[in-house]
């Protein structure tokens, strides 16, 4: 199936996130539309050959979704992540009075970040593909075993076929991404949130690794006033505090749409602040 979207162009994190989300939402909508067509074929005709034909189109839509997730994930990690990492590293370099070059510490960090991000995108999409495949198998089994038992053209048979379609629709809902904790999120929101999170991590990783490369041990945290260090409920608030580079690397963000950033503090000696000291006390 031909792609209508142009190649991903690296740039503003929000713009890229919305683009990735739009591509994946489009692919998922095609899959959802094909599911609707399968259910319509089942409830309106109750004829196995017609249902099987629609199933073939649904299976093609699953493959298209897989291909688009893979293509967008690869484009994102090979084009957008390096740009954001470099921007973060350059910000730190300018603050430290130096410059940024792609030394080994940065190339290895980016490779690890890209590999993890790509794998995470695929892991998140695999559950949606599993749900679609389960629907495909259920309808195929219905067409093979149950539809032939219904009398073709009989009103009662059509009613039975419609009931089968309604049951399958209820058991195999494809409207949301379902997380392990049972939470549901529309595909577009999931993709945008995931992309923004990876973007923020890439930028902050560049900042922190350049600071570490320069021998800086401490960074100041810029964050929302109510944002906790590890999550929103954490009573350890992040904004305005000074943390070690190691602590900051462990928590570059605390939630998917986190606006956290770091500023190098080279003037601080290793023993001066604790990892949770406010800048007002330094």
N, C-alpha and C positions, 0 to 999 in steps of 0.2 A: 504494500500500500504506500503510495507516495506521501511524503511529508509536505505539509503546507508551510511549516515554520522554517525561516532562514537559519543558518548556522548560529550558534550562540556566540555573541560578542561580549568579551569581558568588560566590566564597568561597574557602575553603581550596584551595591549589594541588593538593594531593594528592587531595582529594575530587573536584575538577573533572576532574583527569586520569583518574581511575578511571572517572568517568562517561562522558567522551568515548570512552575505550577500550572500555567496555561497549557503547556504541551502535554503534561501528564493528565490533566483534567480532560483534555480533548480525547486522548487515547482511551481513558476510562469511560468517558461518555459514549464513545463508539461501542465499547464493550457492553455497557448498560443498555444501549439501544438494541444491540443484537440479542441480549437476554429478553427484552420486551418482545422482540419479533418471534423468538422461539416460543415464548409463553402464548403469544397470540395464535401462532400456528397450532399449538396444542389445544387451546380452548375453542378455537373457531372451526377447526376442521376435524380434529381428533384422528387424523390420518398419519400413520407412521412415516411414509415416504416424505411427506411434506415437512414433518418435524425434523427428520434426519437432514434434509437439505438446509434448513435453518440452522441446525446444529453445526454444520460445516462452516457456515459463515461466522457463527459464534466462536468456534475454535480458531478461526483466522484472526478474529479480534483479540483473543487471548495472546496469540503470537505477536500481534502488532503492539499490544501494550507492553509485553516483555521487551521487544526491540526498542521501543521508545524510551522506556526507563533506562535501559542499558546505554543508549545513545546519549541521552541527556546527562546521565551520571558521568559518563566518560568526558563529555564536553565540559561539564562543570568542574571536575577535578583537574583537568589538563589545561583549562584556559582561565577560569575564574579564580580558583584557589591560589595559583602562583601570583596573580596580580595582587590579591588582597594580602597575601603573606608579605610580598615585597613592599607594599604600602605601609604595613605595620612596622616592618624592619627599618624602612627609610625614616619613618617618624621618630623612632628611637635613635637612629643614627644622627639625625639633625639635632635632636635634643642634647645629645652627648658630644656634639661638635665633630663628628666623624662622618663616614660615608658607609653605604651598604654595598657589599659585593656578595655574590653567591658562593660563599665558602662551603666547605664540606658539612659543617654543622647545619647550615640552612638547607642544602640540597637533601640531606638525609632526613631532616625534620619534615620537609615538604613531601618527600616520597612516602613517609609513614602516614602523614596526614591525608594525602590523596588516597592511599590504599585503604585506610580505615573508613574514609568518607564514602568511597565507591562501594565497599562491602556493606556499609550500613544502609545505603540507598537500596541495594539489591535485597538485603534482609527484610527491609520494611515492605518492599513491593511483593516479596514472595508470598506473604500471607494473603494479599489480594488475589494473586494468581492461583493460590491454593483454593480460595473460595470459589473462584470462577470455574476451576477445573472440577470441583465437587459438584457444582450445578450441572456442568456438561455431562458428567458421568451419571448423575441422577436422571436427567432427561433421556439420555441414551438408553438407560435401563428401562425407563418407563415406555419408551417407544418400542423396545424389543419385547417386553413381557406383557404390559398392560393394555396398550392401545389395540393390539390385534384381537383382544378378547371383547372389545366393544363393537357392537354392530354398527357398521358404517351407515351414516345418514339417519340413524335413529335419534329422535329427540332425547331419549334417556341417555343414549351413548354420548351425545354432545354435552349433556349436563354433567355426566361423569368425567368427561375430558376437561371441562371447565373447572370442575372441582379439583382434578389432578393439578391443573395449572396453578390454581390458587394456593394449593398446598406447597408446591415447589417454590412459588414466589415468596411465601412466608418463611420457608426453611432456608432459602438461599438469597438473602438480600445483599445486593452489591453496591448500595449507596454510600457506604462509609468504609474508612480504614478502621479496623478493629485492633486495638492494642491488647497486650497481654493482660492488663488489668481490667479489660472489658470496656474501656472508654472508646467512644466512636468519634471519628472526625472525618469531614468531607475530604476527598482526595486532594482537591486544590489547596485547602487549608493545610493539610498534612505536608504536601510538597513544599509550599512556601515557607512554612515554619521550619522544616528540616533544612532547607537550603540556607535560610537566614542564620540558623544555628551554626552550620558548617562554615559559613562566611565569617561570622564573628570569631570563631575559634582560629581560623586561618590568620586573620588580621592580628589578633592578640598573640598568637604563637610567634609571628614575625617580630613583634615588639619585644617579647620576653626573651627570645633567643638572641636578638641583637644586644639586648642589655646584658645577658649572661656572657656573651662573647666579649663584651667590653669589661667584664669583671664586676659589674654592678650586682649587688646583692639584694637591693630593696626597690620596690616600686610603689607608687601611690595609685590607689584605686579610684576610678571615676565610674559612678554607677547611679542608678535611681535611688532616691532617698529611702525608700522602703524595701529595697532589694536585699535579701539575706545573702550571706556568703555562699551557701550551698543550695539554697532554694528560697522561695518567698516566705516560708514560715520560719526560717532560721532567725533566731534573735540576734545573732552576730551579724550586724549590718555592715555592708561592704563600703558604701560611699565615704570617701574622705579618709579611709584608713591606709596604713602602710603595711605591706606584706612582703614576705620574702619572695624572690623570683620563683622558688620551688613551690611555695603555696599557691602563687598565682597561676603557675603552669598546671597545677592540679585542678584548679577551678577557674578556667579562662572565661566561662560564663556560668550562670546558675539556672537558666531556663532557656527554652528555644528562641525566644525573641528578646534576649537580654541585650542591653546596650552597654555592657561593661567594657571599659578600656583601662589601659595602664600607662603610667608615666614613670620613666626611670628616675631614681633618686640617688645619683652617684655620690652625693656629699655625705650620705649617711654611712657610718662605720658599721660593721657586722653586729656589734653588741648593743647598738643604741636603742632601736625600737624593738618591741616584740612583734610577732606576726599579726597581732590584732590591735596595734596602737593607732589611735587617731592622729591625724596630722596636727591637730591642735596641741598635742603634747610633745611634738618633736621640735 
